[in-house]
Amino acid sequence: MDKSHMQKIARVGLGAFLVVAGIGHLTFARKEFQAQVPDWVPISKDDTVVYSGFAEIALGATLIFAPAKQRSNVGKIAAAFFAAVFPGNIAQYKDHRDGFGLDTDGKRLARLFFQPILVAWALKSTCKS
């Protein structure tokens, strides 16, 4: 399998992951996502989850369907999005909030190391070959 095919699989996979996560924000995992919203966010936790859900659905669909000449830019936007939501992951750890089975400080701490992987995934799956 050549590099461009692997890159496409990675990009579409990330896009699908974001669409499913966005749907989760709006439906089946809404309360779980609320655990990640820091108290300092100036709008309600539910509104934050809903808005970020719409953003994830849009971003995921764009990763999947963007024309080749725009994919690099979309990847950079996705990477920035993953960086922007990282404070929520830190707040979940710092405030000892359970969500998504992250019910110990060790699990919440381990999760923090996955955010850079998402950033790299977004960038590598959309960079020009």
Backbone as JSON Lines, residues from 0, in Angstrom:
{"i":0,"aa":"M","n":[0.85,-1.17,0.0],"ca":[0.0,0.0,0.0],"c":[0.89,1.24,0.0]}
{"i":1,"aa":"D","n":[0.64,2.17,-0.9],"ca":[1.49,3.34,-1.0],"c":[1.11,4.4,0.04]}
{"i":2,"aa":"K","n":[2.0,5.37,0.17],"ca":[1.85,6.4,1.2],"c":[0.55,7.19,1.03]}
{"i":3,"aa":"S","n":[0.17,7.53,-0.19],"ca":[-1.03,8.35,-0.4],"c":[-2.29,7.58,0.0]}
{"i":4,"aa":"H","n":[-2.29,6.26,-0.23],"ca":[-3.45,5.45,0.17],"c":[-3.55,5.38,1.69]}
{"i":5,"aa":"M","n":[-2.43,5.18,2.35],"ca":[-2.41,5.15,3.82],"c":[-2.83,6.5,4.4]}
{"i":6,"aa":"Q","n":[-2.36,7.56,3.76],"ca":[-2.71,8.9,4.2],"c":[-4.22,9.13,4.07]}
{"i":7,"aa":"K","n":[-4.8,8.66,2.97],"ca":[-6.25,8.8,2.77],"c":[-7.01,8.03,3.84]}
{"i":8,"aa":"I","n":[-6.6,6.82,4.13],"ca":[-7.26,6.02,5.17],"c":[-7.18,6.75,6.51]}
{"i":9,"aa":"A","n":[-6.01,7.31,6.83],"ca":[-5.84,8.03,8.09],"c":[-6.71,9.28,8.14]}
{"i":10,"aa":"R","n":[-6.78,10.02,7.04],"ca":[-7.58,11.25,6.98],"c":[-9.07,10.94,7.1]}
{"i":11,"aa":"V","n":[-9.54,9.98,6.33],"ca":[-10.96,9.62,6.38],"c":[-11.31,9.02,7.75]}
{"i":12,"aa":"G","n":[-10.4,8.23,8.3],"ca":[-10.62,7.67,9.64],"c":[-10.75,8.76,10.69]}
{"i":13,"aa":"L","n":[-9.87,9.74,10.64],"ca":[-9.95,10.85,11.59],"c":[-11.23,11.64,11.38]}
{"i":14,"aa":"G","n":[-11.6,11.87,10.12],"ca":[-12.83,12.58,9.84],"c":[-14.04,11.84,10.39]}
{"i":15,"aa":"A","n":[-14.08,10.52,10.19],"ca":[-15.19,9.72,10.7],"c":[-15.23,9.75,12.23]}
{"i":16,"aa":"F","n":[-14.05,9.66,12.84],"ca":[-13.95,9.75,14.3],"c":[-14.55,11.07,14.8]}
{"i":17,"aa":"L","n":[-14.23,12.16,14.13],"ca":[-14.75,13.47,14.53],"c":[-16.26,13.56,14.33]}
{"i":18,"aa":"V","n":[-16.77,13.03,13.24],"ca":[-18.22,13.06,13.01],"c":[-18.94,12.27,14.11]}
{"i":19,"aa":"V","n":[-18.45,11.09,14.43],"ca":[-19.08,10.28,15.48],"c":[-18.97,10.99,16.84]}
{"i":20,"aa":"A","n":[-17.82,11.55,17.12],"ca":[-17.65,12.29,18.39],"c":[-18.6,13.49,18.43]}
{"i":21,"aa":"G","n":[-18.74,14.19,17.31],"ca":[-19.65,15.33,17.26],"c":[-21.09,14.92,17.49]}
{"i":22,"aa":"I","n":[-21.49,13.81,16.9],"ca":[-22.84,13.29,17.14],"c":[-22.99,12.93,18.61]}
{"i":23,"aa":"G","n":[-21.94,12.35,19.19],"ca":[-21.96,12.04,20.62],"c":[-22.15,13.28,21.48]}
{"i":24,"aa":"H","n":[-21.54,14.39,21.08],"ca":[-21.71,15.65,21.8],"c":[-23.19,16.04,21.86]}
{"i":25,"aa":"L","n":[-23.89,15.78,20.79],"ca":[-25.28,16.2,20.68],"c":[-26.27,15.18,21.23]}
{"i":26,"aa":"T","n":[-25.83,13.95,21.42],"ca":[-26.78,12.89,21.8],"c":[-26.26,12.02,22.94]}
{"i":27,"aa":"F","n":[-25.71,10.86,22.59],"ca":[-25.48,9.79,23.56],"c":[-24.37,10.04,24.58]}
{"i":28,"aa":"A","n":[-23.46,10.97,24.35],"ca":[-22.35,11.2,25.28],"c":[-22.31,12.63,25.79]}
{"i":29,"aa":"R","n":[-23.42,13.31,25.73],"ca":[-23.45,14.73,26.08],"c":[-22.95,15.0,27.5]}
{"i":30,"aa":"K","n":[-23.41,14.23,28.45],"ca":[-22.99,14.45,29.85],"c":[-21.51,14.12,30.04]}
{"i":31,"aa":"E","n":[-21.03,13.11,29.32],"ca":[-19.62,12.75,29.42],"c":[-18.74,13.9,28.93]}
{"i":32,"aa":"F","n":[-19.14,14.53,27.83],"ca":[-18.37,15.65,27.3],"c":[-18.44,16.87,28.22]}
{"i":33,"aa":"Q","n":[-19.54,17.03,28.92],"ca":[-19.67,18.18,29.84],"c":[-18.62,18.11,30.94]}
{"i":34,"aa":"A","n":[-18.17,16.91,31.3],"ca":[-17.15,16.76,32.34],"c":[-15.83,17.39,31.92]}
{"i":35,"aa":"Q","n":[-15.63,17.6,30.63],"ca":[-14.37,18.15,30.14],"c":[-14.39,19.66,30.01]}
{"i":36,"aa":"V","n":[-15.53,20.28,30.19],"ca":[-15.62,21.72,30.02],"c":[-15.12,22.41,31.29]}
{"i":37,"aa":"P","n":[-14.07,23.21,31.19],"ca":[-13.56,23.9,32.38],"c":[-14.58,24.9,32.94]}
{"i":38,"aa":"D","n":[-14.54,25.1,34.23],"ca":[-15.47,26.03,34.88],"c":[-15.3,27.46,34.38]}
{"i":39,"aa":"W","n":[-14.12,27.81,33.88],"ca":[-13.87,29.19,33.46],"c":[-14.44,29.52,32.08]}
{"i":40,"aa":"V","n":[-14.96,28.53,31.36],"ca":[-15.57,28.82,30.06],"c":[-16.81,29.69,30.31]}
{"i":41,"aa":"P","n":[-16.94,30.81,29.59],"ca":[-17.98,31.79,29.93],"c":[-19.41,31.44,29.5]}
{"i":42,"aa":"I","n":[-19.61,30.32,28.83],"ca":[-20.98,29.9,28.49],"c":[-21.27,28.57,29.19]}
{"i":43,"aa":"S","n":[-22.52,28.18,29.21],"ca":[-22.88,26.97,29.94],"c":[-22.16,25.75,29.37]}
{"i":44,"aa":"K","n":[-21.95,24.77,30.23],"ca":[-21.27,23.55,29.79],"c":[-22.05,22.87,28.67]}
{"i":45,"aa":"D","n":[-23.37,22.85,28.77],"ca":[-24.16,22.21,27.73],"c":[-24.03,22.94,26.4]}
{"i":46,"aa":"D","n":[-24.1,24.26,26.43],"ca":[-23.93,25.02,25.18],"c":[-22.55,24.79,24.58]}
{"i":47,"aa":"T","n":[-21.53,24.74,25.42],"ca":[-20.17,24.48,24.94],"c":[-20.09,23.13,24.25]}
{"i":48,"aa":"V","n":[-20.71,22.13,24.86],"ca":[-20.69,20.78,24.28],"c":[-21.44,20.75,22.95]}
{"i":49,"aa":"V","n":[-22.59,21.41,22.9],"ca":[-23.37,21.44,21.66],"c":[-22.6,22.14,20.55]}
{"i":50,"aa":"Y","n":[-22.06,23.32,20.84],"ca":[-21.32,24.07,19.82],"c":[-20.1,23.3,19.34]}
{"i":51,"aa":"S","n":[-19.38,22.68,20.28],"ca":[-18.2,21.93,19.87],"c":[-18.61,20.67,19.1]}
{"i":52,"aa":"G","n":[-19.77,20.13,19.39],"ca":[-20.27,18.99,18.61],"c":[-20.53,19.37,17.17]}
{"i":53,"aa":"F","n":[-21.18,20.52,16.96],"ca":[-21.39,20.99,15.59],"c":[-20.05,21.22,14.88]}
{"i":54,"aa":"A","n":[-19.09,21.8,15.62],"ca":[-17.77,22.05,15.03],"c":[-17.09,20.74,14.65]}
{"i":55,"aa":"E","n":[-17.19,19.72,15.49],"ca":[-16.56,18.44,15.18],"c":[-17.19,17.76,13.98]}
{"i":56,"aa":"I","n":[-18.51,17.83,13.88],"ca":[-19.18,17.24,12.72],"c":[-18.73,17.96,11.44]}
{"i":57,"aa":"A","n":[-18.71,19.27,11.48],"ca":[-18.3,20.03,10.3],"c":[-16.83,19.76,9.95]}
{"i":58,"aa":"L","n":[-15.99,19.74,10.95],"ca":[-14.56,19.5,10.72],"c":[-14.32,18.09,10.19]}
{"i":59,"aa":"G","n":[-15.0,17.12,10.77],"ca":[-14.84,15.74,10.31],"c":[-15.29,15.57,8.87]}
{"i":60,"aa":"A","n":[-16.45,16.13,8.54],"ca":[-16.94,16.04,7.16],"c":[-15.99,16.74,6.2]}
{"i":61,"aa":"T","n":[-15.43,17.85,6.64],"ca":[-14.5,18.58,5.78],"c":[-13.22,17.78,5.57]}
{"i":62,"aa":"L","n":[-12.73,17.1,6.6],"ca":[-11.56,16.24,6.43],"c":[-11.83,15.15,5.4]}
{"i":63,"aa":"I","n":[-13.03,14.61,5.43],"ca":[-13.37,13.52,4.52],"c":[-13.53,14.02,3.08]}
{"i":64,"aa":"F","n":[-14.19,15.16,2.91],"ca":[-14.61,15.57,1.57],"c":[-13.84,16.75,0.96]}
{"i":65,"aa":"A","n":[-12.91,17.32,1.67],"ca":[-12.19,18.48,1.14],"c":[-11.41,18.12,-0.12]}
{"i":66,"aa":"P","n":[-11.39,19.03,-1.08],"ca":[-10.56,18.78,-2.27],"c":[-9.09,18.73,-1.89]}
{"i":67,"aa":"A","n":[-8.32,18.01,-2.67],"ca":[-6.91,17.77,-2.36],"c":[-6.14,19.05,-2.07]}
{"i":68,"aa":"K","n":[-6.4,20.11,-2.83],"ca":[-5.62,21.34,-2.64],"c":[-5.95,22.05,-1.33]}
{"i":69,"aa":"Q","n":[-7.04,21.69,-0.65],"ca":[-7.42,22.32,0.62],"c":[-7.1,21.45,1.84]}
{"i":70,"aa":"R","n":[-6.72,20.21,1.62],"ca":[-6.57,19.27,2.74],"c":[-5.51,19.7,3.75]}
{"i":71,"aa":"S","n":[-4.43,20.26,3.28],"ca":[-3.39,20.7,4.2],"c":[-3.92,21.78,5.16]}
{"i":72,"aa":"N","n":[-4.67,22.72,4.62],"ca":[-5.27,23.76,5.47],"c":[-6.27,23.18,6.45]}
{"i":73,"aa":"V","n":[-7.07,22.23,5.98],"ca":[-8.06,21.6,6.86],"c":[-7.34,20.85,7.98]}
{"i":74,"aa":"G","n":[-6.25,20.18,7.65],"ca":[-5.47,19.48,8.67],"c":[-4.93,20.42,9.72]}
{"i":75,"aa":"K","n":[-4.48,21.58,9.3],"ca":[-3.98,22.58,10.26],"c":[-5.1,23.08,11.15]}
{"i":76,"aa":"I","n":[-6.28,23.27,10.59],"ca":[-7.44,23.69,11.38],"c":[-7.81,22.6,12.38]}
{"i":77,"aa":"A","n":[-7.81,21.35,11.94],"ca":[-8.11,20.23,12.85],"c":[-7.08,20.16,13.97]}
{"i":78,"aa":"A","n":[-5.82,20.32,13.63],"ca":[-4.77,20.31,14.66],"c":[-4.98,21.44,15.67]}
{"i":79,"aa":"A","n":[-5.33,22.62,15.17],"ca":[-5.6,23.75,16.07],"c":[-6.82,23.47,16.96]}
{"i":80,"aa":"F","n":[-7.83,22.82,16.39],"ca":[-9.0,22.45,17.18],"c":[-8.61,21.52,18.32]}
{"i":81,"aa":"F","n":[-7.81,20.49,18.0],"ca":[-7.37,19.56,19.05],"c":[-6.55,20.27,20.12]}
{"i":82,"aa":"A","n":[-5.75,21.23,19.72],"ca":[-4.99,22.02,20.7],"c":[-5.92,22.89,21.53]}
{"i":83,"aa":"A","n":[-6.95,23.44,20.9],"ca":[-7.88,24.34,21.6],"c":[-8.72,23.61,22.65]}
{"i":84,"aa":"V","n":[-9.03,22.35,22.43],"ca":[-9.84,21.63,23.41],"c":[-8.99,20.97,24.5]}
{"i":85,"aa":"F","n":[-7.67,21.01,24.34],"ca":[-6.78,20.41,25.33],"c":[-6.96,20.97,26.75]}
{"i":86,"aa":"P","n":[-7.22,22.26,26.92],"ca":[-7.46,22.75,28.29],"c":[-8.64,22.04,28.97]}
{"i":87,"aa":"G","n":[-9.61,21.6,28.2],"ca":[-10.71,20.83,28.78],"c":[-10.24,19.49,29.34]}
{"i":88,"aa":"N","n":[-9.31,18.86,28.64],"ca":[-8.74,17.61,29.13],"c":[-7.93,17.84,30.4]}
{"i":89,"aa":"I","n":[-7.21,18.95,30.41],"ca":[-6.43,19.29,31.61],"c":[-7.37,19.57,32.77]}
{"i":90,"aa":"A","n":[-8.47,20.3,32.52],"ca":[-9.44,20.6,33.57],"c":[-10.06,19.32,34.12]}
{"i":91,"aa":"Q","n":[-10.34,18.38,33.24],"ca":[-10.91,17.11,33.71],"c":[-9.94,16.42,34.66]}
{"i":92,"aa":"Y","n":[-8.66,16.45,34.33],"ca":[-7.64,15.86,35.2],"c":[-7.5,16.66,36.5]}
{"i":93,"aa":"K","n":[-7.34,17.96,36.37],"ca":[-7.1,18.82,37.53],"c":[-8.27,18.8,38.51]}
{"i":94,"aa":"D","n":[-9.49,18.76,37.96],"ca":[-10.68,18.83,38.81],"c":[-11.23,17.45,39.17]}
{"i":95,"aa":"H","n":[-10.53,16.4,38.78],"ca":[-10.89,15.02,39.13],"c":[-12.31,14.67,38.66]}
{"i":96,"aa":"R","n":[-12.64,15.04,37.43],"ca":[-13.98,14.77,36.89],"c":[-13.99,13.46,36.11]}
{"i":97,"aa":"D","n":[-14.96,12.64,36.44],"ca":[-15.12,11.38,35.73],"c":[-15.84,11.63,34.4]}
{"i":98,"aa":"G","n":[-15.49,10.85,33.43],"ca":[-16.14,10.9,32.13],"c":[-15.44,9.94,31.18]}
{"i":99,"aa":"F","n":[-16.2,9.21,30.41],"ca":[-15.66,8.24,29.45],"c":[-14.8,7.18,30.11]}
{"i":100,"aa":"G","n":[-15.17,6.78,31.31],"ca":[-14.4,5.75,32.0],"c":[-13.1,6.25,32.62]}
{"i":101,"aa":"L","n":[-12.87,7.54,32.52],"ca":[-11.67,8.14,33.11],"c":[-12.0,8.48,34.56]}
{"i":102,"aa":"D","n":[-11.97,7.46,35.41],"ca":[-12.44,7.61,36.78],"c":[-11.32,7.58,37.81]}
{"i":103,"aa":"T","n":[-10.08,7.68,37.34],"ca":[-8.94,7.82,38.24],"c":[-8.0,8.89,37.69]}
{"i":104,"aa":"D","n":[-7.22,9.45,38.57],"ca":[-6.26,10.46,38.11],"c":[-5.27,9.86,37.12]}
{"i":105,"aa":"G","n":[-4.88,8.61,37.33],"ca":[-3.94,7.97,36.41],"c":[-4.51,7.85,35.0]}
{"i":106,"aa":"K","n":[-5.77,7.48,34.89],"ca":[-6.41,7.37,33.57],"c":[-6.55,8.75,32.93]}
{"i":107,"aa":"R","n":[-6.93,9.72,33.75],"ca":[-7.09,11.09,33.2],"c":[-5.74,11.64,32.76]}
{"i":108,"aa":"L","n":[-4.69,11.35,33.5],"ca":[-3.35,11.8,33.13],"c":[-2.89,11.11,31.84]}
{"i":109,"aa":"A","n":[-3.11,9.82,31.74],"ca":[-2.72,9.09,30.53],"c":[-3.41,9.67,29.3]}
{"i":110,"aa":"R","n":[-4.64,10.08,29.46],"ca":[-5.38,10.63,28.31],"c":[-4.72,11.89,27.76]}
{"i":111,"aa":"L","n":[-4.1,12.66,28.63],"ca":[-3.47,13.9,28.18],"c":[-2.42,13.64,27.1]}
{"i":112,"aa":"F","n":[-1.8,12.48,27.13],"ca":[-0.75,12.18,26.17],"c":[-1.31,11.8,24.79]}
{"i":113,"aa":"F","n":[-2.62,11.59,24.69],"ca":[-3.22,11.26,23.4],"c":[-3.53,12.49,22.56]}
{"i":114,"aa":"Q","n":[-3.66,13.64,23.18],"ca":[-3.98,14.85,22.41],"c":[-2.89,15.2,21.4]}
{"i":115,"aa":"P","n":[-1.61,15.13,21.76],"ca":[-0.58,15.38,20.75],"c":[-0.64,14.37,19.6]}
{"i":116,"aa":"I","n":[-1.09,13.15,19.87],"ca":[-1.23,12.15,18.81],"c":[-2.31,12.6,17.83]}
{"i":117,"aa":"L","n":[-3.42,13.14,18.35],"ca":[-4.47,13.65,17.47],"c":[-3.97,14.81,16.62]}
{"i":118,"aa":"V","n":[-3.19,15.69,17.21],"ca":[-2.61,16.81,16.46],"c":[-1.73,16.28,15.33]}
{"i":119,"aa":"A","n":[-0.86,15.34,15.65],"ca":[0.02,14.76,14.64],"c":[-0.78,14.02,13.57]}
{"i":120,"aa":"W","n":[-1.81,13.31,13.97],"ca":[-2.66,12.57,13.03],"c":[-3.29,13.54,12.03]}
{"i":121,"aa":"A","n":[-3.82,14.65,12.54],"ca":[-4.44,15.65,11.66],"c":[-3.43,16.21,10.66]}
{"i":122,"aa":"L","n":[-2.25,16.5,11.13],"ca":[-1.24,17.1,10.24],"c":[-0.67,16.09,9.24]}
{"i":123,"aa":"K","n":[-0.33,14.91,9.71],"ca":[0.3,13.91,8.83],"c":[-0.68,13.36,7.8]}
{"i":124,"aa":"S","n":[-1.95,13.26,8.16],"ca":[-2.91,12.67,7.23],"c":[-3.37,13.66,6.16]}
{"i":125,"aa":"T","n":[-2.97,14.91,6.3],"ca":[-3.4,15.93,5.33],"c":[-2.24,16.66,4.66]}
{"i":126,"aa":"C","n":[-1.02,16.34,5.05],"ca":[0.11,17.05,4.44],"c":[0.27,16.62,2.99]}
{"i":127,"aa":"K","n":[0.83,17.53,2.22],"ca":[1.06,17.23,0.81],"c":[2.15,16.2,0.68]}
{"i":128,"aa":"S","n":[1.9,15.22,-0.14],"ca":[2.87,14.12,-0.31],"c":[4.14,14.58,-0.98]}
